[in-house]
Amino acid sequence: MAPPDQGPNNQFLAHAVAIAEQTGMTVLRGVASAEEGRASVREVSAKQIPFIKIWVDDRGGSQEKLGREVYRAIIDEARARDIEVIVHQQNARDMPDLLEAGVAGFLHGRLGPGLDDRLAAQIRDSDAFLVPNLGLGELRGERVGGDPFLQEATPPEVSARLREAYDARQPGGVAQAITASQLATANAARRERELSEAFSRLLAADVDIVLGTDAGAVPDHFFGYTGHRELEIFVRLGMTPMQAIVAATSRPAERLGLSEMGTIGPGKAADFVVLDSNPLDDIRNTRTISRVYLGGREIDREGLRGRWTGRN
């Protein structure tokens, strides 16, 4: 739910409209008042949908975001109907009131100076979770099209497009490039320090951190690959490999009420990956994939790889 005609980007809005036209399912609901918000929650409840996502983000002042009266009405109505509300937000200043209102979790929770010890403790005490979603911004600063791990499951023309897109984002001219590189290095060091400090506060407060990547939200941000990279970022910022793996498997399953997923056990979904190397020694060992099983059946990875890369 978001203010009318607002949302992540034009691509998302177009897809939401297309889905509604093709399936009759309303993905994005525009709400302009508290009563409209409550009415939308009642419609969602009638369809026995267990989660609602709300949009509390003004995109740096370029969009309208749900006002306090509206989102509090949505959350209140949803909680009365046992529906969890998860919020898209990008500003730490919005988080305390959203927690008081009763949100279950934050997507794309912005990590930075605004996330202090008090806020981290409030997130924990409210039993809310947080999805940092760090790779979406970070990977744009990398030439991911040259990563062999991505190339082995990507058509050559896509890898080339990724490399060209990265090169196009770089400033022209040698002098400009050097100056921009120096500035980028300084900004990256500051950003890394802020991320590390905020992440450490979350870990120290024992906040439930859940892995999510926003894959598919923007072009060339791929499912699978982005999950591996998010794991690597989590460990770089202070998680142990085991903590990162839990954040990607059992914890999200628990938070979404998917009792048959997230861990291996009798009666659970036999969906798992077999690795050649131990990820507890190095989280990048999640890339050393030997076999993949879905529903207890081994996937023909070589056949899929051939189709994806155009070799078949």
N, C-alpha and C positions, 0 to 999 in steps of 0.2 A: 504494500500500500504506500502511495506517495501522493504529493499534491498533483492535481490534474495536469496531464501532459508533461510530467517530470519523470526522470529516471536516469539510468546509467549513461546511455548514449542513444543516438538516433537508430543505431543498428538494433539495440535491444528493444526499443519502442516498436520498430517495424516488425521484429520477430514476434513480439507480444500480440500485436494486432493480427498478424498472420495466423498464429496459433488459435486465437479466439475465433477467427473466421472459419478455419478448417475443422476445429474440434468442438467449438462451443465452450471451451474452457477459458475462463478469464484469468490470465496470469498476472496482469498489472491492473490494480484498481486505483483510480484517482479519487481522493477524498479531500474535500475543502472545508469540512466542519466536523465538530465532535459527533454530531448526530449521524452524519454520513459515515464516519468511521465506525460507529457502533452498528449501523445498519449493514455495513460491509462485513463486519465480523459475524453477524447473525447469518448472513448468506453463506459465508465460509463454513460456519458451524453446521449448517444444514447438510453440507456435503461431507461432513465427518473428516475434515482436513485438520491434522494435528498441529500445524505450524503456520504462522504468519510472519512475513518479513516486512518491516517498515523501513522507509527511506528518510533518514534524518541527516541530510548532507546538502549543503548549498553549493558544492563544487566551487569553492573559493569565491563565493558571491555571485556566481553566474546563474544559479538556479534558486528556486524557492525550496525550503525544506519544511517538513511537517512541523507545525507549531506545537508548543507544549500542551495546550488544551486538547488538540486533536490526538496526539500520540498517547496522552494519558487516558483519553476515552477509549481508544483502540485497545490498549493494554488492559484496562479495567474490564472491558467487556469480554476480551479474550480469556482472561484468567477466570472469570466467572463461568466460562464454558470449557475449562480445562484445555485451552489452546495456548501453546507456548509462542511468545513473540520474540523474534530475533531481529536485531536492528543493524542496518547498514549505517555506519557513522564514520566520520573522519576527524572529529574534533573532540579532544579529551574533555573539554568544558561541558559537552552535552552528556557525558557518561554518568555523573553522580545522580542527576535527576532521572535519567532513564532507569538506573538501578533502583532508585527509590520507587519508581512506578511499577517495577517488577519484570523487566525484560529477562529472558533466559540466557541471552548471549549476544556477543558483538561480532559482526563480520567486518573484516578490513579494519579492525581496531587500530587506530593510529598510535604508534609507539614513538615517544619523544619526551621532551622535558615536562609536558603536561601530565604524564603518567607518573605520579609520585607515589611514595609509600602508602599514603592515606588512601588514594584511589585504588591501588592494588589490593589493599586490605578490604576495601568496600566491595570490589568484584568478588573476592573470595567469600566474604561473609554473606553476600547475596546469592551464593551458589550459582553464579553466572560463569559462562565460559567465554573465551576470547580466541578469535581466529586472526592472527597477525597479518597473514596474506602479504608476505614480504617480497616474494619473488616477482610479483607483477611489475613493480617499479624497477627492481634491481636488474632483471634480465634484459630490460630495454637498453641498459648500458653495457651489455656484453654482445660479442659477435657469436651468438648461439648457433648460427648457421654453420659454423665451423666445428661444432662439437661432434666427434665421431659417434657418441652414444645416441644423439638425436638423428644423425645422418643415416644410421643403420635401419631406421624405420620411417624414413622420409624420402619422398621423391627428390631427385637431384634438382629439379627446377624450384622446389620449395626451399631447399637449403640455399640455393643461389639467391632467391628472392630475400631470404632472411639476411644474408650477408650484404646484399645491395641496400636493403632498408637500413641496416646499421651504418653502413658507409655514408648514406644520404643524410643521416642525422648528425654527422660530424661536420664541424665548420670548415669552410674552404680556406685555402691559403696556408702556407707553412707557418707564418708568424701568428696568424689567428689560431691555428691548430695548437701551437705550442702554448700560447696564452690560455686557451680554453682548456688544454690538458692540465696545466698547472692549477687552474681554478677548480676544475673537476676533481683533481686529487685532493685539494684542500677541503672541498665540500664533502667529498666521500669520507674523508677521515673524521670530519665533524659528525656526519650522519651516522657513521659506524659507531662512534662513541655514544651518541644519543640512543641508538637502537640497543646497544649492549647494556647500557645503564637501565633502560626501561625493561628490557627482557629479564635482567637480573632481579629487578624488583618483583616482577611477576613470579619468577621461580622462587624467590625467597618467601613470598606470600602464599605459595602453594596454590596459585590460580590454575584452573583447568585451561591449559592451552591446547587448542585443537588445530590440526593441520588442514588448511584449505588453500587453494591456489587461484580461484577465480578463472580457472581454465575455461576457454570458450567464450568468455565475456568480451574479449577483444581478439582481433585476428592474430594468428600465429602464436597464441599462448596455449600450448598444447596440453591435453590431458596426458597423464603418465610422466612425461619428461619434467613437467613443472613440479610434480609431487616429489620426485627425486631431488630436485634442486632445493625445494623448501625444506626437506629433511636436512640437507647440507647446511643451509642457513641457520636452522635451529641449533645444530651442533656448534657451528661457528660462534653463535651468540651465547653459548653457555650450557645447553642441554647435554646430557650424556647421550650416546647413541640409543640406549634403551629408552630413555625418556622421549626422544624424538619418535621412535618407532611406536611407542604407546600413544603418542599424540596423533599418529596417523592411522591407528588401527582400532584398538579396544576403546579408547576414550570417545572418539566420534560415534562409534556404534552405541555405546552406553547413552550418550547425550541424545541420540536420535531414536532411542528405544528399539534398536535393531539387535535383539538378543541372539539372533542366529548368526550374527556377523562379528568380526573384530578379533576373535580368538579362535583357535582350533580346539574342537572338543566333540564328544558324542552328540549327535543330533544337530550340529551346526553346519552351516554351508561349507562345503569343501572347496573353498576358493583360496588359493595360496600360491606363493612363489617359492621355488627352490633355488638357492644361491650356491655359487661355487666358493664363495669366501664369506667369512663371518662379519656381518655389519657392526657387531659390537666392538670389533677391532678398529674399523674404519667405516663410517657411515656411507662412504662412497662405494662400499662393497655391495650396496643394494643394486648397483648397476651390473654386477656379475651374475646375471640371470641365467640359470641352467634350464629350468622348466617352469611352466605356468599351468595351473590347474583351475578350471572353473566348473563348479558342480561336480567335482570329482573326476573330471575328464581332462586329460592333457591337451593343451592347445597346440596346434600345428604352428609354432612360431616361425619356422622357416618359410612355410607357405604364406603366412600373413606378411612377413617381411618382404617376400618377393612381390606380392601384390602392391604393398605400400610404396616400395621403391621403384616399381615399374619393371622389375627384372623378370616377372612372369608374363 
